[in-house]
Amino acid sequence: MTTTEVRVIERDLETALGGLTPTQMKVLEGVNSGLLNKQIAFDLGIAEATVKAHMTALMRKLNVHNRTQAAIAAQALVHGLRSAGR
């Protein structure tokens, strides 16, 4: 993968993450921390079904197919932003 392709992917991820609601970001943080939907729901004070709905929406926005890919996408963006700040 070329540097240009990586930049395009990072820009797309950044745009997608910018389109997430605050609650979707919190759900993604929980997934990134390895929490189960039930644990995320408890932490946020919402129903587990609501967490599932947020997961469906954020996976669609991030153009990924499962929670592992969503967490990897979030980590890739955070790592990319940290590297750019050096």
GUKOLMAR-965572 format. One record per residue: x, y, z of N, C-alpha, C in turn; residue in one letter; chain. Coordinates in nm, 3 decimals. Each point is the difference from the previous one (the first is absolute). Layout:
BEGIN
@n.X:X | n.Y:Y | n.Z:Z | ca.X:X | ca.Y:Y | ca.Z:Z | c.X:X | c.Y:Y | c.Z:Z | aa:A | ch:A;
...
***
This chain:
BEGIN
@n.X:0.085 | n.Y:-0.117 | n.Z:0.000 | ca.X:-0.085 | ca.Y:0.117 | ca.Z:0.000 | c.X:0.090 | c.Y:0.124 | c.Z:0.000 | aa:M | ch:A;
@n.X:-0.033 | n.Y:0.093 | n.Z:-0.086 | ca.X:0.082 | ca.Y:0.120 | ca.Z:-0.012 | c.X:-0.035 | c.Y:0.101 | c.Z:0.109 | aa:T | ch:A;
@n.X:0.086 | n.Y:0.097 | n.Z:0.017 | ca.X:-0.023 | ca.Y:0.107 | ca.Z:0.097 | c.X:-0.127 | c.Y:0.077 | c.Z:-0.034 | aa:T | ch:A;
@n.X:-0.023 | n.Y:0.023 | n.Z:-0.126 | ca.X:-0.120 | ca.Y:0.071 | ca.Z:-0.043 | c.X:-0.126 | c.Y:-0.078 | c.Z:0.036 | aa:T | ch:A;
@n.X:0.002 | n.Y:-0.131 | n.Z:-0.020 | ca.X:-0.115 | ca.Y:-0.084 | ca.Z:0.035 | c.X:-0.026 | c.Y:0.002 | c.Z:0.149 | aa:E | ch:A;
@n.X:0.105 | n.Y:-0.003 | n.Z:0.080 | ca.X:-0.014 | ca.Y:0.006 | ca.Z:0.145 | c.X:-0.062 | c.Y:0.133 | c.Z:0.042 | aa:V | ch:A;
@n.X:0.046 | n.Y:0.109 | n.Z:-0.062 | ca.X:-0.055 | ca.Y:0.132 | ca.Z:0.033 | c.X:-0.149 | c.Y:0.009 | c.Z:-0.035 | aa:R | ch:A;
@n.X:-0.039 | n.Y:-0.058 | n.Z:-0.113 | ca.X:-0.140 | ca.Y:0.001 | ca.Z:-0.041 | c.X:-0.084 | c.Y:-0.078 | c.Z:0.101 | aa:V | ch:A;
@n.X:0.048 | n.Y:-0.117 | n.Z:0.040 | ca.X:-0.072 | ca.Y:-0.081 | ca.Z:0.098 | c.X:-0.011 | c.Y:0.074 | c.Z:0.132 | aa:I | ch:A;
@n.X:0.109 | n.Y:0.061 | n.Z:0.047 | ca.X:-0.004 | ca.Y:0.074 | ca.Z:0.126 | c.X:-0.097 | c.Y:0.118 | c.Z:-0.009 | aa:E | ch:A;
@n.X:-0.001 | n.Y:0.070 | n.Z:-0.114 | ca.X:-0.091 | ca.Y:0.113 | ca.Z:-0.017 | c.X:-0.145 | c.Y:-0.048 | c.Z:0.001 | aa:R | ch:A;
@n.X:-0.027 | n.Y:-0.112 | n.Z:-0.066 | ca.X:-0.135 | ca.Y:-0.057 | ca.Z:0.000 | c.X:-0.042 | c.Y:-0.041 | c.Z:0.140 | aa:D | ch:A;
@n.X:0.091 | n.Y:-0.062 | n.Z:0.075 | ca.X:-0.030 | ca.Y:-0.039 | ca.Z:0.138 | c.X:-0.027 | c.Y:0.122 | c.Z:0.086 | aa:L | ch:A;
@n.X:0.083 | n.Y:0.102 | n.Z:-0.015 | ca.X:-0.016 | ca.Y:0.122 | ca.Z:0.078 | c.X:-0.136 | c.Y:0.063 | c.Z:-0.029 | aa:E | ch:A;
@n.X:-0.038 | n.Y:0.003 | n.Z:-0.126 | ca.X:-0.130 | ca.Y:0.055 | ca.Z:-0.038 | c.X:-0.112 | c.Y:-0.083 | c.Z:0.060 | aa:T | ch:A;
@n.X:0.013 | n.Y:-0.132 | n.Z:-0.007 | ca.X:-0.103 | ca.Y:-0.089 | ca.Z:0.055 | c.X:-0.011 | c.Y:0.017 | c.Z:0.151 | aa:A | ch:A;
@n.X:0.112 | n.Y:0.005 | n.Z:0.069 | ca.X:-0.003 | ca.Y:0.017 | ca.Z:0.146 | c.X:-0.058 | c.Y:0.135 | c.Z:0.037 | aa:L | ch:A;
@n.X:0.026 | n.Y:0.101 | n.Z:-0.082 | ca.X:-0.057 | ca.Y:0.131 | ca.Z:0.026 | c.X:-0.151 | c.Y:0.001 | c.Z:-0.013 | aa:G | ch:A;
@n.X:-0.055 | n.Y:-0.097 | n.Z:-0.075 | ca.X:-0.144 | ca.Y:-0.008 | ca.Z:-0.019 | c.X:-0.071 | c.Y:-0.080 | c.Z:0.107 | aa:G | ch:A;
@n.X:0.074 | n.Y:-0.055 | n.Z:0.096 | ca.X:-0.062 | ca.Y:-0.077 | ca.Z:0.107 | c.X:-0.056 | c.Y:0.093 | c.Z:0.107 | aa:L | ch:A;
@n.X:-0.110 | n.Y:-0.043 | n.Z:0.059 | ca.X:-0.059 | ca.Y:0.077 | ca.Z:0.110 | c.X:0.086 | c.Y:-0.021 | c.Z:0.125 | aa:T | ch:A;
@n.X:-0.017 | n.Y:0.085 | n.Z:0.101 | ca.X:0.076 | ca.Y:-0.019 | ca.Z:0.124 | c.X:-0.023 | c.Y:-0.138 | c.Z:0.063 | aa:P | ch:A;
@n.X:-0.123 | n.Y:-0.048 | n.Z:-0.004 | ca.X:-0.029 | ca.Y:-0.132 | ca.Z:0.058 | c.X:0.065 | c.Y:-0.109 | c.Z:-0.082 | aa:T | ch:A;
@n.X:-0.001 | n.Y:0.012 | n.Z:-0.132 | ca.X:0.067 | ca.Y:-0.098 | ca.Z:-0.084 | c.X:0.149 | c.Y:-0.001 | c.Z:0.028 | aa:Q | ch:A;
@n.X:0.058 | n.Y:0.115 | n.Z:0.025 | ca.X:0.143 | ca.Y:0.006 | ca.Z:0.034 | c.X:0.026 | c.Y:-0.073 | c.Z:0.132 | aa:M | ch:A;
@n.X:-0.089 | n.Y:0.018 | n.Z:0.098 | ca.X:0.016 | ca.Y:-0.069 | ca.Z:0.129 | c.X:-0.014 | c.Y:-0.150 | c.Z:-0.017 | aa:K | ch:A;
@n.X:-0.094 | n.Y:-0.042 | n.Z:-0.084 | ca.X:-0.016 | ca.Y:-0.143 | ca.Z:-0.027 | c.X:0.126 | c.Y:-0.054 | c.Z:-0.067 | aa:V | ch:A;
@n.X:0.053 | n.Y:0.073 | n.Z:-0.096 | ca.X:0.122 | ca.Y:-0.041 | ca.Z:-0.068 | c.X:0.118 | c.Y:-0.008 | c.Z:0.097 | aa:L | ch:A;
@n.X:0.007 | n.Y:0.093 | n.Z:0.092 | ca.X:0.106 | ca.Y:-0.004 | ca.Z:0.102 | c.X:-0.013 | c.Y:-0.127 | c.Z:0.084 | aa:E | ch:A;
@n.X:-0.124 | n.Y:-0.035 | n.Z:0.034 | ca.X:-0.023 | ca.Y:-0.123 | ca.Z:0.076 | c.X:0.043 | c.Y:-0.123 | c.Z:-0.077 | aa:G | ch:A;
@n.X:-0.036 | n.Y:-0.006 | n.Z:-0.127 | ca.X:0.040 | ca.Y:-0.112 | ca.Z:-0.086 | c.X:0.153 | c.Y:-0.005 | c.Z:-0.008 | aa:V | ch:A;
@n.X:0.060 | n.Y:0.115 | n.Z:-0.018 | ca.X:0.145 | ca.Y:0.010 | ca.Z:-0.010 | c.X:0.068 | c.Y:-0.047 | c.Z:0.128 | aa:N | ch:A;
@n.X:-0.069 | n.Y:0.013 | n.Z:0.113 | ca.X:0.052 | ca.Y:-0.045 | ca.Z:0.128 | c.X:-0.027 | c.Y:-0.148 | c.Z:0.025 | aa:S | ch:A;
@n.X:-0.072 | n.Y:-0.063 | n.Z:-0.093 | ca.X:-0.028 | ca.Y:-0.143 | ca.Z:0.014 | c.X:-0.124 | c.Y:-0.032 | c.Z:0.082 | aa:G | ch:A;
@n.X:-0.085 | n.Y:0.099 | n.Z:0.024 | ca.X:-0.121 | ca.Y:-0.023 | ca.Z:0.078 | c.X:-0.108 | c.Y:-0.067 | c.Z:-0.083 | aa:L | ch:A;
@n.X:-0.083 | n.Y:-0.078 | n.Z:0.066 | ca.X:-0.117 | ca.Y:-0.059 | ca.Z:-0.062 | c.X:-0.111 | c.Y:0.104 | c.Z:-0.010 | aa:L | ch:A;
@n.X:-0.097 | n.Y:-0.024 | n.Z:-0.089 | ca.X:-0.113 | ca.Y:0.093 | ca.Z:-0.012 | c.X:-0.068 | c.Y:0.023 | c.Z:0.134 | aa:N | ch:A;
@n.X:-0.015 | n.Y:-0.108 | n.Z:0.077 | ca.X:-0.066 | ca.Y:0.010 | ca.Z:0.131 | c.X:0.078 | c.Y:0.093 | c.Z:0.094 | aa:K | ch:A;
@n.X:0.131 | n.Y:-0.008 | n.Z:-0.003 | ca.X:0.084 | ca.Y:0.086 | ca.Z:0.085 | c.X:-0.006 | c.Y:0.145 | c.Z:-0.047 | aa:Q | ch:A;
@n.X:0.002 | n.Y:0.021 | n.Z:-0.131 | ca.X:-0.010 | ca.Y:0.136 | ca.Z:-0.055 | c.X:-0.133 | c.Y:0.061 | c.Z:0.038 | aa:I | ch:A;
@n.X:-0.108 | n.Y:-0.079 | n.Z:-0.012 | ca.X:-0.133 | ca.Y:0.047 | ca.Z:0.036 | c.X:-0.005 | c.Y:0.042 | c.Z:0.146 | aa:A | ch:A;
@n.X:0.056 | n.Y:-0.081 | n.Z:0.088 | ca.X:0.001 | ca.Y:0.033 | ca.Z:0.143 | c.X:0.077 | c.Y:0.129 | c.Z:0.025 | aa:F | ch:A;
@n.X:0.119 | n.Y:0.011 | n.Z:-0.061 | ca.X:0.084 | ca.Y:0.119 | ca.Z:0.020 | c.X:-0.069 | c.Y:0.127 | c.Z:-0.048 | aa:D | ch:A;
@n.X:-0.075 | n.Y:-0.010 | n.Z:-0.110 | ca.X:-0.064 | ca.Y:0.118 | ca.Z:-0.058 | c.X:-0.142 | c.Y:0.022 | c.Z:0.053 | aa:L | ch:A;
@n.X:-0.051 | n.Y:-0.097 | n.Z:0.074 | ca.X:-0.136 | ca.Y:0.013 | ca.Z:0.054 | c.X:-0.107 | c.Y:-0.010 | c.Z:-0.106 | aa:G | ch:A;
@n.X:0.025 | n.Y:-0.086 | n.Z:-0.100 | ca.X:-0.097 | ca.Y:-0.020 | ca.Z:-0.108 | c.X:-0.026 | c.Y:-0.150 | c.Z:-0.015 | aa:I | ch:A;
@n.X:-0.102 | n.Y:-0.034 | n.Z:-0.077 | ca.X:-0.033 | ca.Y:-0.141 | ca.Z:-0.022 | c.X:0.101 | c.Y:-0.065 | c.Z:-0.094 | aa:A | ch:A;
@n.X:0.017 | n.Y:-0.130 | n.Z:0.017 | ca.X:0.091 | ca.Y:-0.074 | ca.Z:-0.088 | c.X:-0.046 | c.Y:0.008 | c.Z:-0.146 | aa:E | ch:A;
@n.X:-0.131 | n.Y:0.001 | n.Z:-0.022 | ca.X:-0.053 | ca.Y:0.013 | ca.Z:-0.136 | c.X:0.040 | c.Y:0.134 | c.Z:-0.062 | aa:A | ch:A;
@n.X:0.009 | n.Y:0.104 | n.Z:0.083 | ca.X:0.041 | ca.Y:0.132 | ca.Z:-0.049 | c.X:0.147 | c.Y:-0.003 | c.Z:-0.040 | aa:T | ch:A;
@n.X:0.081 | n.Y:-0.070 | n.Z:0.076 | ca.X:0.142 | ca.Y:-0.016 | ca.Z:-0.036 | c.X:0.011 | c.Y:-0.070 | c.Z:-0.135 | aa:V | ch:A;
@n.X:-0.080 | n.Y:-0.104 | n.Z:-0.019 | ca.X:0.003 | ca.Y:-0.073 | ca.Z:-0.127 | c.X:-0.040 | c.Y:0.091 | c.Z:-0.116 | aa:K | ch:A;
@n.X:-0.099 | n.Y:0.085 | n.Z:0.023 | ca.X:-0.043 | ca.Y:0.094 | ca.Z:-0.104 | c.X:0.112 | c.Y:0.099 | c.Z:-0.033 | aa:A | ch:A;
@n.X:0.067 | n.Y:0.049 | n.Z:0.104 | ca.X:0.113 | ca.Y:0.091 | ca.Z:-0.023 | c.X:0.113 | c.Y:-0.071 | c.Z:-0.073 | aa:H | ch:A;
@n.X:0.025 | n.Y:-0.127 | n.Z:0.033 | ca.X:0.105 | ca.Y:-0.076 | ca.Z:-0.068 | c.X:-0.032 | c.Y:-0.015 | c.Z:-0.148 | aa:M | ch:A;
@n.X:-0.125 | n.Y:-0.030 | n.Z:-0.030 | ca.X:-0.041 | ca.Y:-0.015 | ca.Z:-0.141 | c.X:0.023 | c.Y:0.130 | c.Z:-0.076 | aa:T | ch:A;
@n.X:-0.039 | n.Y:0.111 | n.Z:0.061 | ca.X:0.016 | ca.Y:0.130 | ca.Z:-0.066 | c.X:0.147 | c.Y:0.036 | c.Z:-0.018 | aa:A | ch:A;
@n.X:0.080 | n.Y:-0.021 | n.Z:0.103 | ca.X:0.140 | ca.Y:0.042 | ca.Z:-0.013 | c.X:0.077 | c.Y:-0.092 | c.Z:-0.093 | aa:L | ch:A;
@n.X:-0.036 | n.Y:-0.129 | n.Z:-0.005 | ca.X:0.067 | ca.Y:-0.088 | ca.Z:-0.096 | c.X:-0.035 | c.Y:0.040 | c.Z:-0.143 | aa:M | ch:A;
@n.X:-0.123 | n.Y:0.043 | n.Z:-0.021 | ca.X:-0.040 | ca.Y:0.047 | ca.Z:-0.133 | c.X:0.080 | c.Y:0.126 | c.Z:-0.036 | aa:R | ch:A;
@n.X:0.012 | n.Y:0.093 | n.Z:0.095 | ca.X:0.072 | ca.Y:0.125 | ca.Z:-0.026 | c.X:0.148 | c.Y:-0.024 | c.Z:-0.024 | aa:K | ch:A;
@n.X:0.058 | n.Y:-0.098 | n.Z:0.070 | ca.X:0.142 | ca.Y:-0.031 | ca.Z:-0.016 | c.X:0.026 | c.Y:-0.096 | c.Z:-0.116 | aa:L | ch:A;
@n.X:-0.108 | n.Y:-0.050 | n.Z:-0.061 | ca.X:0.009 | ca.Y:-0.094 | ca.Z:-0.111 | c.X:0.079 | c.Y:-0.125 | c.Z:0.039 | aa:N | ch:A;
@n.X:-0.036 | n.Y:-0.056 | n.Z:0.117 | ca.X:0.059 | ca.Y:-0.125 | ca.Z:0.047 | c.X:-0.112 | c.Y:-0.101 | c.Z:0.024 | aa:V | ch:A;
@n.X:0.038 | n.Y:-0.127 | n.Z:0.017 | ca.X:-0.100 | ca.Y:-0.106 | ca.Z:0.009 | c.X:-0.014 | c.Y:-0.062 | c.Z:0.138 | aa:H | ch:A;
@n.X:0.091 | n.Y:0.031 | n.Z:0.092 | ca.X:-0.013 | ca.Y:-0.056 | ca.Z:0.135 | c.X:0.069 | c.Y:0.092 | c.Z:0.101 | aa:N | ch:A;
@n.X:-0.020 | n.Y:-0.031 | n.Z:0.127 | ca.X:0.052 | ca.Y:0.086 | ca.Z:0.107 | c.X:0.152 | c.Y:0.000 | c.Z:0.005 | aa:R | ch:A;
@n.X:0.063 | n.Y:-0.110 | n.Z:-0.037 | ca.X:0.146 | ca.Y:-0.004 | ca.Z:-0.002 | c.X:0.054 | c.Y:0.098 | c.Z:-0.103 | aa:T | ch:A;
@n.X:-0.059 | n.Y:0.001 | n.Z:-0.119 | ca.X:0.042 | ca.Y:0.093 | ca.Z:-0.104 | c.X:-0.024 | c.Y:0.144 | c.Z:0.044 | aa:Q | ch:A;
@n.X:-0.108 | n.Y:0.025 | n.Z:0.072 | ca.X:-0.028 | ca.Y:0.136 | ca.Z:0.050 | c.X:0.108 | c.Y:0.044 | c.Z:0.097 | aa:A | ch:A;
@n.X:0.038 | n.Y:-0.089 | n.Z:0.091 | ca.X:0.105 | ca.Y:0.033 | ca.Z:0.096 | c.X:0.134 | c.Y:0.022 | c.Z:-0.069 | aa:A | ch:A;
@n.X:0.031 | n.Y:-0.082 | n.Z:-0.099 | ca.X:0.125 | ca.Y:0.016 | ca.Z:-0.075 | c.X:0.001 | c.Y:0.132 | c.Z:-0.075 | aa:I | ch:A;
@n.X:-0.112 | n.Y:0.037 | n.Z:-0.059 | ca.X:-0.009 | ca.Y:0.127 | ca.Z:-0.073 | c.X:0.023 | c.Y:0.117 | c.Z:0.095 | aa:A | ch:A;
@n.X:-0.060 | n.Y:-0.006 | n.Z:0.117 | ca.X:0.018 | ca.Y:0.108 | ca.Z:0.098 | c.X:0.145 | c.Y:0.007 | c.Z:0.046 | aa:A | ch:A;
@n.X:0.061 | n.Y:-0.114 | n.Z:0.026 | ca.X:0.140 | ca.Y:-0.002 | ca.Z:0.043 | c.X:0.092 | c.Y:0.051 | c.Z:-0.110 | aa:Q | ch:A;
@n.X:-0.029 | n.Y:-0.036 | n.Z:-0.123 | ca.X:0.082 | ca.Y:0.045 | ca.Z:-0.113 | c.X:-0.004 | c.Y:0.152 | c.Z:-0.011 | aa:A | ch:A;
@n.X:-0.117 | n.Y:0.056 | n.Z:0.017 | ca.X:-0.012 | ca.Y:0.145 | ca.Z:-0.009 | c.X:0.073 | c.Y:0.068 | c.Z:0.115 | aa:L | ch:A;
@n.X:-0.020 | n.Y:-0.049 | n.Z:0.121 | ca.X:0.068 | ca.Y:0.059 | ca.Z:0.116 | c.X:0.151 | c.Y:-0.009 | c.Z:-0.017 | aa:V | ch:A;
@n.X:0.048 | n.Y:-0.114 | n.Z:-0.046 | ca.X:0.144 | ca.Y:-0.017 | ca.Z:-0.022 | c.X:0.049 | c.Y:0.095 | c.Z:-0.108 | aa:H | ch:A;
@n.X:-0.077 | n.Y:0.015 | n.Z:-0.106 | ca.X:0.037 | ca.Y:0.090 | ca.Z:-0.109 | c.X:0.005 | c.Y:0.145 | c.Z:0.045 | aa:G | ch:A;
@n.X:-0.096 | n.Y:0.041 | n.Z:0.084 | ca.X:-0.002 | ca.Y:0.138 | ca.Z:0.050 | c.X:0.117 | c.Y:0.024 | c.Z:0.093 | aa:L | ch:A;
@n.X:0.035 | n.Y:-0.099 | n.Z:0.082 | ca.X:0.116 | ca.Y:0.016 | ca.Z:0.090 | c.X:0.129 | c.Y:0.011 | c.Z:-0.080 | aa:R | ch:A;
@n.X:0.011 | n.Y:-0.081 | n.Z:-0.104 | ca.X:0.121 | ca.Y:0.004 | ca.Z:-0.083 | c.X:0.013 | c.Y:0.134 | c.Z:-0.072 | aa:S | ch:A;
@n.X:-0.113 | n.Y:0.056 | n.Z:-0.044 | ca.X:0.002 | ca.Y:0.127 | ca.Z:-0.071 | c.X:0.037 | c.Y:0.115 | c.Z:0.093 | aa:A | ch:A;
@n.X:-0.027 | n.Y:-0.017 | n.Z:0.130 | ca.X:0.029 | ca.Y:0.106 | ca.Z:0.096 | c.X:0.143 | c.Y:0.006 | c.Z:0.045 | aa:G | ch:A;
@n.X:0.081 | n.Y:-0.095 | n.Z:-0.040 | ca.X:0.141 | ca.Y:-0.004 | ca.Z:0.043 | c.X:0.081 | c.Y:0.107 | c.Z:-0.063 | aa:R | ch:A;
***
